[in-house]
């Protein structure tokens, strides 16, 4: 996902999401074609789990991530008969 999409899920700015990748809090790769970072949804999930363990209220963020993942999988489920 893009840094902007990750930022929306986490409730932070895009630049903060970029810094989180730079600092190693989130895992991302640089897209060689665009030069922009792509952040894995699993790293966002792991980050939210860590925040939960530390006692932060992150349920809303989990719901945003779940909605994002569902919307990304929907076209593939439709085209592949549910085999993602």
N, C-alpha and C positions, 0 to 999 in steps of 0.2 A: 504494500500500500504506500501511498505517497506520504511525505511528511505532513502535508496539510490534512489528510484523512486521519493519520495517527494523532495529530494535534486535536482534532475534533473529538475523537474518542476519549483522549486523556483530559480534555478540558484545558489545554495549554495553547500557547501560540506556536506557529509553525517554526519559528526560530528556536523556541525552547525544545521542540521535538528534535530538531537538527542537533542541538547541543547534547541532548540525551543520547543520541547515537554516537556523537564524537566522544562523549565521556564513558561510553560502554554500558549505559543503563538500558539501552535498546539495541537490538541487532539490526543492522541495515547494510545494504550494499549500494555502491554507486552504479547507477545505470550508465554504461559506457557511451550510449547514444545521446542521452540528454544531459549527463553530468549531475543529475539529481539523485538523491538517495531514495531507495526503496526499503521500507521497514517491514519486517515480518510480523504478521499478526500474532504468531506464537510468542515473539519476544514481548509484545505488549501484554499478552495474557500473563506471561511469567512475571512481568513487572507489577501487574495489578495483584497477582497472588502475593508477591513479596510485600506490597503495601498493605494488604489485608492482614498478613502475619504481624506487621508492625502496628496494627490497630487502626489504620485509616479506613474511612468509609468509602468504598470504591464500587459498590453494587451498580450504581448508575453507569459507570465506565464499562463494567462487564457487559451490561445490556447494550451499550452502544457498539461494543466490539462484536457481540453476537449478531446484532442487526447488520453490521457491515459484512461479516462473514457470510451470513445468509443471503444477502443481496449479491455477493460475488459468486456464490455457488449456484444460485438460481438459474442463470443462463446455461451452465454446464449440465445441471440436472435435467433441464428441459431437452437439451440437445443430445444427451448421452443416456437418457432413460433412467436417470437416478444414480448411475455409476460414476461417482466422482473420484 
